[in-house]
Amino acid sequence: MKKGKQTWWFENRPVIIGTATVVGPDEGDGPLAADFDLVHPELDLQQKSWEKAERLLLEQASDLAIKKAGIGKDELEFYVGGDLMNQIISNTFAARTLGVPYLGVFGACSTSMESLAIASMIVNSGNGKHVLAGTCSHNCTAEKQFRYPTEYGSQKPPTAQYTITGAGAAIVAPAGSGPVVECATIGRIVDLGVKDPFNMGAAMAPAAVDTIQAHLTDTGRSPGDYDMIVTGDLATVGHRIATDLLKRGGVPMEQTVFADCGLMVYDVDRQKVQAGGSGCACSAVVTYGHLLKRIEKGELKRILVVATGALLSPLSFQQGESIPCIAHAVSIERNEVQP
Amino acid sequence: MKKGKQTWWFENRPVIIGTATVVGPDEGDGPLAADFDLVHPELDLQQKSWEKAERLLLEQASDLAIKKAGIGKDELEFYVGGDLMNQIISNTFAARTLGVPYLGVFGACSTSMESLAIASMIVNSGNGKHVLAGTCSHNCTAEKQFRYPTEYGSQKPPTAQYTITGAGAAIVAPAGSGPVVECATIGRIVDLGVKDPFNMGAAMAPAAVDTIQAHLTDTGRSPGDYDMIVTGDLATVGHRIATDLLKRGGVPMEQTVFADCGLMVYDVDRQKVQAGGSGCACSAVVTYGHLLKRIEKGELKRILVVATGALLSPLSFQQGESIPCIAHAVSIERNEVQP
């Protein structure tokens, strides 16, 4: 494996001028409920299929983000998005509804930061003015596709995670009011041979650590340069492993708050979510809904969001392959902070 | 639908310093056989599954492209790729083998130009030096996933297309010897309601036309500014529809050669490929294997490759949805041509 430059610098300091988050009932019952723009009381959103419900989550988040950014729909120039569904179909249909130039991306649950990184590069390069980064996941579509339909009521081990139902969207622009996307570190695949799809946290933890280390090396920073370093969806098991691996790797994590979106979005002790949350929308709704509000309030100055993704397919699992994992990190800071 | 600026300009003129193409037996039996770097005599590449064979095609194309570019494996900085498989698993495994920072993308058969556009933007922005754009498809994995396993021997209507078995990879760099990636036009979703997965050409043709028109509007050019405008995989049916739509739209296509990679890769009259070729690798192997060689020889000065993609999933088809389509266009020219 190569040790090199994995970090993109956005020297023109693109700004997130608007975000929106839409979630389902379980996330609305969690500790961050007040931070989400729209909480649906039912999982089906009164749609005829789970897939249609997932698509609607993203369409609502996109619409709301455009409104909150104070731009017209016709001012949106590009849309970068992806999700967990085969052929990222939820994003395709949402992009059809929006009718703007569209780049589909796939990084499983790391899609949130992959799309934000690419959107920021488009804006930073001057090739786009208003670019939307969006992602979504739905508990029932993900269970149906990757494991068993929820209607079967199958049991899960405590290492399993609970795919969150939600969508997050952010609009990046060359200037305006909002937090700045400072740089992004693109991850490489890390696969230490874990094969259990009910233990994604353990599979993904080494990828998160690899990207955090690459980011710190590339930027010459230490964890203390961030008020918070937050992984996407490692949950209880993966967070413990990542903490341990960083310690062994000599990364002084006690200088900063090391957290995980999958542990923040639910009350893991009270809600029946096994080890914690997961899914494309996990890091998206926590970052766009909760963390950016804390930046706005001045409680956080600079954060590193390390979205983690398990890139398995049901077929690769059936064929006995291990789970290739990845993590993409984006540094977001208050507008007044100078690099 | 918005009429606006869909085109990215690469003012630093990134260069394709190396490409490679690997194909299967049917493509090796076609008119472009001599242009491919490696022709496999058997469909299974002596692997245990079609999926492993598809992955190997891409790994071989990536390795060869690196060699032909004259760089070391450790000089490759980013890898942008995608394919038709659920969770783009062929690219994920190839990226695991390469071990470099990886961005997964999905645009169905438009992935070839989507990945080349993003790779060129990374290089153009100075955030990467050697970036690989790769894609692959395999007839038997695609049939199995989207229609029926080929072992069933099911019949197909003449409007159906034949997914090509192959992989194409290109390495983009800030300077060097090779054709220049001048600009890229990102497509939006066009869906006129076609629901028949055995008639992708008809579904995709309007998307190709939409992107060609957007490109000409954005650049202020006419078709005559290109020696060739080539679509990805419209095949017989779609090519006829696109030609007709362009004529009706007042685009003077007789000024240039309007061709289709799906019609170039096979001898459609002789080979049993129904309406012609399709698949992620279709435009990739024709562009990287054949067209860039013609540019190198001086037979072509500037071409526009309009890779077309049908973004359906088997599930969206089963749920009665129509087929959302997209096309991404990349303009490639000889190094001496000034913009």
Interface residues (C-beta under 8 A of the other chain):
Chain A: M1 K2 G4 K5 Q6 W8 W9 S49 E51 K52 K73 D74 L76 E77 F78 G82 L84 M85 N86 Q87 I88 I89 T92 F93 A95 R96 G99 V100 P101 Y102 L103 G104 V105 F106 G107 A108 E114 I118 M121 I122 N124 S125 N127 G128 I186 G187 R188 I189 D191 L311 L312 S313 P314 L315 S316 Q319 E321 P324 I326
Chain B: M1 K2 G4 K5 Q6 W8 W9 S49 E51 K52 K73 D74 L76 E77 F78 G82 L84 M85 N86 Q87 I88 I89 T92 F93 A95 R96 G99 V100 P101 Y102 L103 G104 V105 F106 G107 A108 E114 I118 M121 I122 N124 S125 N127 G128 I186 G187 R188 I189 D191 L311 L312 S313 P314 L315 S316 Q319 E321 P324 I326
